[in-house]
Amino acid sequence: MIWASEFRGKSVVVTGASSGIGRETALAFGAVGARVALVARRRAVLTKVAKEIVQRGGQALVVSADVTSPEAVRRALATVQRRFGGLDVVVNNAGVLIPGTVAELCTEDLERMLRVNLFGALLVMQGAVAIMRDQEHGGCIVNVASLAGRRGISPLGGYCATKFALVGLTEALRMELHGTPVHVALVMPGVVETPMVEHASIDGEFAQMWPHALNMPTAWAVWAIFAAARFRLVEIAVPPGAATLEKLAALAPGLADTVLHWTTKATHFVAELLAEPRSGRRRPTAETAARPRPARP
């Protein structure tokens, strides 16, 4: 990406930088010459990511912090401001996904997702805005939400609720900052190949809803984050256009429910075809694996 050279020397903060989209985003910014601050709880893992960035010729700063703690977020951003001399881009990416049907959703699980996906994101936004408002050039905040923040789907009801809330906060903040040099963008990925999704796939209902074979590569989400920050886009879906389809679906929610039902069945069929090895035998899917096998004589 030639236009990514715009980030050379820029100060970039990435939350949730220890794995998944956050890790790959941090590595990508480091590769184009940005000074990258890695924020997450696991210092040992962040140190490995920082080492990889340095080995590739980049600059990295490890800032171990829990985004759900107001004091920890304040200290983390103050550290970055002091070490890098400012704050140019903040990628608000930290997130938690716990599958579960609404009828059986534990309030403890919902609270845990809310603390990270919503309250943590809010604390980072507030801290970043406070710094960027005082900078002549402003800055850019990229909130990594989800297509699940535009359309509720089972068994991700709780996760959808947190992402719907994040989308609302982001849109409201964007209006508050209109006319200022501080830009706020939304990146809305679908199901991406990350450790978070891999762990969620252990849940049988999640695996039935979305087959692993259809996960998108992390690079797609990283590209969207770069594009949002570089061109100051308001919202970008991954894959492009998916969020628009969700908005159109809101005009006929009953019809959308039916389409989603049959689409889910179709994805399973496609996944089985993709998983079929050369021998012609199909690999078991979550549905077929759950079927009882006849006892051997």
Long-range contacts (C-beta under 8 A, 24 or more apart in sequence): 1-32, 1-223, 1-226, 3-230, 4-28, 4-32, 4-226, 4-230, 5-32, 5-33, 6-230, 7-32, 7-33, 7-34, 7-88, 7-89, 7-226, 7-229, 7-230, 8-32, 8-33, 8-34, 9-33, 9-34, 9-35, 10-34, 10-35, 10-88, 10-89, 11-35, 11-37, 11-80, 11-84, 11-85, 11-86, 11-87, 11-88, 11-89, 12-36, 12-37, 12-88, 12-89, 12-90, 12-91, 13-37, 13-39, 13-63, 13-76, 13-77, 13-80, 13-87, 13-89, 13-90, 13-91, 13-128, 14-38, 14-39, 14-91, 14-93, 15-39, 15-40, 15-67, 15-90, 15-91, 15-92, 15-93, 15-94, 15-120, 15-124, 16-40, 16-67, 16-93, 16-94, 16-95, 17-46, 17-49, 17-93, 18-42, 18-45, 18-46, 18-49, 19-45, 19-194, 19-195, 19-196, 20-192, 20-194, 20-195, 20-196, 20-218, 21-93, 21-144, 21-189, 21-192, 21-194, 21-218, 21-221, 21-222, 21-225, 22-91, 22-93, 22-94, 23-49, 24-218, 24-219, 24-221, 24-222, 25-91, 25-93, 25-221, 25-222, 25-225, 26-53, 26-60, 27-52, 27-53, 27-56, 28-222, 28-226, 29-58, 29-89, 30-54, 30-56, 30-58, 30-59, 30-60, 31-56, 31-57, 31-58, 33-57, 33-58, 34-58, 34-59, 34-89, 35-59, 35-60, 35-61, 35-84, 36-60, 36-61, 37-61, 37-63, 37-76, 37-79, 37-80, 37-83, 37-84, 38-62, 38-63, 39-63, 39-64, 39-65, 39-67, 39-76, 39-94, 40-64, 40-65, 40-94, 41-65, 41-66, 67-94, 67-116, 67-120, 67-121, 67-123, 67-124, 68-115, 68-116, 68-119, 68-120, 68-123, 69-123, 70-123, 73-120, 73-123, 73-124, 73-127, 74-127, 76-127, 77-124, 77-127, 77-128, 77-131, 81-131, 86-131, 86-135, 86-139, 87-128, 87-131, 87-132, 87-135, 87-139, 88-137, 88-139, 88-140, 89-139, 89-140, 89-141, 89-142, 89-229, 90-124, 90-125, 90-128, 90-139, 90-140, 90-141, 90-142, 91-142, 91-144, 91-225, 91-229, 92-121, 92-124, 92-125, 92-128, 92-141, 92-142, 92-143, 92-144, 93-144, 94-120, 94-121, 94-124, 95-144, 95-196, 96-196, 97-156, 97-159, 97-196, 97-197, 97-199, 97-200, 98-158, 98-159, 98-200, 99-155, 99-156, 99-159, 99-200, 99-203, 99-205, 99-206, 100-155, 100-157, 100-158, 100-203, 101-154, 101-155, 101-157, 101-205, 102-154, 102-157, 102-158, 105-157, 105-158, 109-158, 110-158, 110-161, 110-162, 113-158, 113-159, 113-162, 114-161, 114-162, 114-165, 117-159, 117-162, 117-163, 117-165, 117-166, 118-162, 118-165, 118-166, 118-169, 121-166, 121-169, 122-169, 125-169, 125-170, 125-173, 125-184, 129-173, 129-177, 129-182, 132-181, 132-182, 133-180, 133-182, 135-181, 136-181, 137-181, 138-180, 138-181, 138-182, 138-183, 139-181, 139-182, 139-183, 140-182, 140-183, 140-184, 140-185, 140-228, 140-229, 140-232, 141-173, 141-182, 141-183, 141-184, 141-185, 142-185, 142-186, 142-187, 142-225, 142-228, 142-229, 143-170, 143-184, 143-185, 143-186, 143-187, 144-187, 144-189, 144-221, 144-225, 145-170, 145-186, 145-187, 145-188, 146-188, 146-189, 146-190, 147-188, 147-189, 147-190, 147-237, 147-238, 147-242, 147-243, 147-246, 149-188, 150-188, 150-243, 150-246, 150-247, 150-250, 151-246, 151-249, 151-250, 151-256, 151-260, 153-209, 153-260, 154-205, 154-209, 155-203, 155-205, 155-206, 155-209, 156-206, 156-209, 174-234, 183-232, 185-228, 185-229, 185-232, 185-233, 185-234, 185-235, 185-236, 186-228, 186-234, 186-235, 186-236, 187-221, 187-224, 187-225, 187-228, 187-235, 187-236, 187-238, 188-235, 188-236, 188-237, 188-238, 188-242, 188-243, 189-216, 189-220, 189-221, 189-224, 189-237, 189-238, 190-216, 190-237, 190-238, 190-239, 190-242, 191-215, 191-216, 192-216, 192-217, 192-218, 192-220, 192-221, 192-238, 193-217, 193-218, 194-218, 204-286, 204-290, 207-285, 207-286, 208-264, 208-268, 208-286, 208-287, 209-264, 210-264, 210-267, 211-267, 211-268, 211-270, 211-271, 211-272, 211-275, 211-285, 211-286, 212-271, 213-270, 213-271, 213-274, 213-275, 214-267, 214-270, 214-271, 214-274
